[in-house]
């Protein structure tokens, strides 16, 4: 399910502005603080903050991800970067 945010939010890495998000696996999931967001422009992952803006993941937080999550994030980033850039 595509979720329309009340206000646009920017990628904390490339500043690309987004107003929609889509769950990867479970259509009933909506953005919530602490959930991972991936920018469709640069492929970087961030965390949703309390106000549903997106913030960068710190190196310490990234280190806590299991290998499967790190691999998935790397593959998603490569897919995003292999497509035509939006901005």
Residue, then its C-alpha position, 0 to 999 in steps of 0.5 A: x500500500x502506498x502511504x501519502x505523508x501529510x507533509x513532504x520529507x527530504x532524504x537526509x543524504x541527497x535532499x530529494x523531496x518525497x511525499x509517498x512511501x511504500x511498504x516492501x513486504x507487508x501492505x498493512x505497514x505504514x511509516x512509523x518512528x524507527x522504521x527504515x526508509x530508503x530514498x528512491x533517488x540515492x538509495x541511502x537508508x535512514x530511520x523515520x523520526x518521531x515527526x516522520x521526517x527521515x534521519x541518517x542512520x549512525x555508524x553505531x546503529x548500522x553496526x547493529x544490523x544483521x548481515x542479511x539486513x546489511x546485504x539487502x540494503x546494499x542490493x537495494x542501493x545498487x538497484x536505485x543507483x543503476x536506474x536513471x537519477x531523478x534529480 
